[in-house]
């Protein structure tokens, strides 16, 4: 049954199709190696289960820890709405801890919240930049609570020479933020076997939908042109059949719409039907075949290009002053003073943008954490993924400078 933050206002919608892909799209280049820094991935932590989304992985991690009624889970006040429903599903209570202006966990606030009944702490590596895991690990151990690393923004990355995801009791990841795939997440643990997490196929309809949606998204942005031409007639027939089903059999169309998790379409809901489903075969093949070195090298290169494009512009600053070794960024987060005006202009130009945590869980406000409230209103994050072409990146940089120039 779906669990969604119905009490929270809906996040502001983005244009249906930005001129540049917001997320990685599959192309022939996806499989080519690129020279550059190589980093471990969360899959190197140890035991792994490949699921359909990060929120499903979080629910499984909490369940493995025995979280239940009367327990509390510490979550960051700067958060995706999708983080909370897995806690509520287990009849536990979320407690929100503060972060500072650089999105770093407030250790003093966490320590003050470590009361009886707190079972776990979720630490988010925002935009790919690691939290202070040594301090968080020590704090959790001192209070007898579990540490869950939220690597949804950090599929690749290292901290003190070890993969992100290997420092906590469990870690979760979102492979579809880093790979050109329609769905995908991971539950990993360096400390616990995952034998009790038994997954099964979601069925042929799910497998077909994942392939079709991945290809259609690539075709939409001009990738794989030869394959698009080859599949033109079958895809047209599929579209006509789908329109006919929607008009004549709405119940069947609604059922077909549930062939994949809502998380694949940026919905915040939590659907328990996906708890025992493994990631698609197509996504699992892409995890093995897509060049990991290319992902890391180009994301770092594109991040630095965007950073250079906004350098010296007034009224904005990168959330992070530098890109350290060991970091593979999810997005390029920019703190903008007049974010609302900039966002409106960005939408007009068709620039792809993410407003992470634009809407916070009800009750999480400036009184609970002023820095989280500020970040949610002022951070605009732009894609730096590996599938951006040189022309697309040039266009993005030029438009971004145009928006932010005085």
Number of C-alpha atoms within 10 A of each C-alpha: 10 13 16 17 17 11 8 13 11 11 15 9 7 14 13 7 13 17 15 19 21 20 23 24 27 23 19 10 15 20 17 13 14 16 10 14 16 17 23 20 22 30 24 17 21 15 17 20 20 24 29 28 29 29 30 30 26 28 25 23 24 22 16 14 15 12 22 18 14 12 18 24 25 23 22 26 27 31 21 16 21 23 23 26 23 26 24 17 19 17 15 22 21 20 18 23 25 23 21 15 14 14 22 19 23 14 16 11 13 22 15 9 15 22 11 11 15 22 24 23 27 24 23 26 25 23 22 24 25 22 18 14 19 11 11 22 18 12 19 19 12 11 14 14 21 21 24 26 29 29 29 27 25 30 33 30 27 23 19 10 10 17 21 33 32 24 22 24 20 29 31 36 32 27 29 22 24 29 26 25 27 28 28 27 25 27 30 29 26 19 14 12 12 18 9 8 15 11 15 13 13 18 11 11 12 18 18 15 17 23 17 15 15 19 21 18 19 21 19 14 17 12 19 18 15 10 11 17 11 10 12 12 11 10 15 11 12 13 12 11 11 15 13 13 16 14 10 11 12 12 12 11 16 12 9 16 12 11 17 21 23 17 20 17 10 9 13 23 22 26 19 16 12 20 20 17 18 21 25 28 14 16 25 16 10 17 18 10 12 20 17 23 20 22 27 29 20 22 25 25 16 21 22 15 17 24 21 11 17 20 13 11 12 12 13 19 18 19 19 16 9 9 15 10 12 23 23 32 29 27 26 27 26 21 20 22 16 13 19 13 12 17 19 11 17 20 14 11 15 17 24 20 22 17 21 22 20 22 21 21 21 12 11 21 17 12 9 14 18 17 20 27 21 18 24 20 20 23 24 26 20 21 27 24 31 24 26 21 12 10 10 14 19 15 14 23 19 14 18 20 15 13 16 19 12 8
